[in-house]
Amino acid sequence: MAPRIAIPETDLVVHPLCLGGNVFGWSADEEESFAVLDAYVAAGGNFIDTADVYSEWKPGNQGGESESIIGRWMKSRGNRSEMVIATKVAKLSTRPGLSPENISAALDDSLTRLQTDYIDLYYSHEDDATVPMEQTLLRYTELISVGKIRYIGASQHTGARLQEALDISKRDGYASYVALQDHYNLVARNPFESEQQAVLEAYGISAIPFFGLARGFLTGKYRPGLTVDSVRADGVVEFQTEKGWAVVECLDQVAKKYGASISAIALAWLRANPSVSTPIASARTVAQLHEIVQLVELEAADVELLNRVSA
């Protein structure tokens, strides 16, 4: 049995890898998605991250495809009670923003697609400055009180806005964000380390970072001069710098030491940060899943080595 991680300020106990559902219904069809989900559970996994907007960007999709696939999978496996499900509101074009009315409507849509009557962790997918935070947090509080949501999280909020939300919750007695989901990895360390991490530490909550593998750049499949056929290839161009290649080369060395995949080392570096409870990574195939689900505990010297190379 894989070790489990307790997410601070919650009673959620999860696998050290949160499986990203953004590929389901996009680059992975339903059969491939079911295979990945089955392999994840076989490896001891129980924590899946999705969103109502996944994968609206694919031609012909309307959004909610990932949730629907996960819902059908849980229904067919009869395992909803064993899974910790996170989904999000605010970015779907037909359900935008964080108004109380939109949150309620979007949540009901997600519950229907996921074929469940509650969400374990419900994120504000992005900040919405057009709606007073008090209104958003009050609606979340009401939805928690009726059992539709267990906990709430913030995604893509600045450190200042996250602190504002946490302060409002404490002042007014509203439900409080228990986690921050934002972009953080070896080749994108800020603004997380420079302005978000301090807020998490002050309030005793944790990060559940996305793009832990930098859209696939930190898997080792991208190399200087090599063309990669991937729907995500354009998204990694920003990392293909002298520093980026140095990070990949360093990951190579550390991976050989531990007999692990490069992906596993990149994710282990994230877990070594005390402010991170569990990183998110996605897999389009079972082979990719096996690479990211390997659990490695890095020695302090290797964490420091990766810190220096990626600084």
C-alpha positions, 0 to 999 in steps of 0.5 A, spaced: 500 500 500 502 506 498 503 511 503 498 516 504 499 524 505 494 528 510 492 535 507 493 540 512 486 543 515 482 537 512 481 530 514 483 528 507 488 523 506 491 522 499 496 518 495 502 522 494 501 523 487 494 527 485 492 524 478 491 530 473 484 529 469 486 535 464 487 529 459 481 525 459 477 527 453 482 531 450 489 527 448 486 521 452 479 518 449 475 514 454 478 507 453 485 510 454 482 514 460 479 508 464 486 504 463 490 510 466 485 511 472 485 503 473 492 503 473 493 509 478 488 505 483 492 499 482 498 503 484 494 505 491 492 512 488 485 515 490 486 523 489 483 525 482 483 533 480 479 535 474 475 541 472 468 543 469 472 547 463 476 540 461 477 539 455 472 545 452 478 547 448 478 541 444 474 542 437 467 539 438 467 539 446 463 543 450 467 542 457 465 537 462 468 531 458 473 530 463 468 530 469 463 525 465 469 520 464 471 520 471 464 519 473 462 514 468 469 510 471 467 511 478 460 508 477 462 502 473 468 501 478 463 502 484 469 506 488 466 513 489 467 512 496 474 510 496 476 516 491 478 523 493 475 528 487 477 535 486 474 539 481 473 547 479 469 553 478 470 559 474 473 558 467 468 554 463 465 559 458 458 557 459 459 558 467 464 563 468 466 567 474 465 566 482 458 569 483 454 565 488 449 564 483 454 561 478 457 557 483 451 553 485 449 552 478 456 550 476 457 545 482 450 542 480 452 541 473 459 538 476 455 533 480 451 530 475 457 529 470 461 526 476 455 522 478 456 524 485 452 528 490 458 531 493 465 534 491 471 533 496 475 539 494 472 544 490 476 550 487 475 557 485 479 556 478 481 563 478 480 569 481 474 573 480 475 581 482 468 582 479 465 579 485 466 581 492 470 575 496 465 575 501 459 573 497 463 567 494 465 565 500 458 565 503 456 561 498 461 556 499 459 556 506 452 554 505 454 549 500 458 545 505 453 546 510 448 542 506 453 537 504 455 538 497 462 540 498 467 538 503 472 543 502 474 549 498 481 551 495 483 557 491 487 556 484 491 561 480 490 567 486 496 571 488 499 571 494 495 577 496 488 575 494 489 569 497 491 572 504 485 577 503 480 571 502 483 567 508 482 573 512 475 574 510 473 567 512 477 568 519 473 575 520 466 573 518 466 565 520 466 563 513 469 556 510 476 557 508 480 555 503 485 549 505 489 549 499 492 553 493 493 550 486 498 554 482 503 553 477 510 550 480 515 546 478 523 546 477 523 551 471 517 555 474 519 557 481 516 563 482 511 567 483 510 561 488 516 561 492 516 569 492 509 571 494 505 565 495 508 560 499 509 565 505 501 566 505 501 558 506 506 558 511 502 563 515 496 560 515 498 552 515 495 550 509 498 547 503 500 547 496 497 542 491 501 545 484 499 543 477 504 543 471 509 539 476 512 536 470 512 543 466 507 540 461 511 534 460 518 538 459 521 535 465 519 528 463 525 527 459 522 526 452 524 533 450 531 534 448 536 539 445 534 539 437 529 533 438 522 534 435 516 532 440 510 530 437 505 532 442 499 536 443 503 540 449 509 541 445 508 548 443 507 549 451 514 547 453 518 552 448 518 557 454 522 552 458 527 550 452 533 555 455 540 554 457 537 553 464 531 549 462 536 544 459 541 544 465 535 542 469 533 536 465 541 534 465 541 534 472 534 530 473 538 525 469 543 524 473 539 524 480 534 519 476 540 514 475 542 514 482 535 512 485 533 508 479 527 512 478 524 516 472 526 523 471 518 525 472 519 521 479 525 525 481 521 532 478 515 530 483 519 528 488 523 535 488 516 538 489 514 534 495 521 535 498 518 542 499 514 542 506 509 547 503 507 542 498 502 536 500 502 533 493 503 535 486 499 534 480 501 530 474 497 527 468 498 521 464 495 520 457 497 512 457 499 507 462 506 507 461 506 514 463 502 513 469 507 508 471 513 513 470 509 519 475 507 514 480 514 512 482 515 515 489 522 517 491 524 520 497 530 525 495 536 526 500 537 533 502 544 533 498 540 532 491 534 537 493 540 542 494 543 540 487 536 541 484 535 547 487 542 550 485 541 548 478 534 551 477 535 557 481 
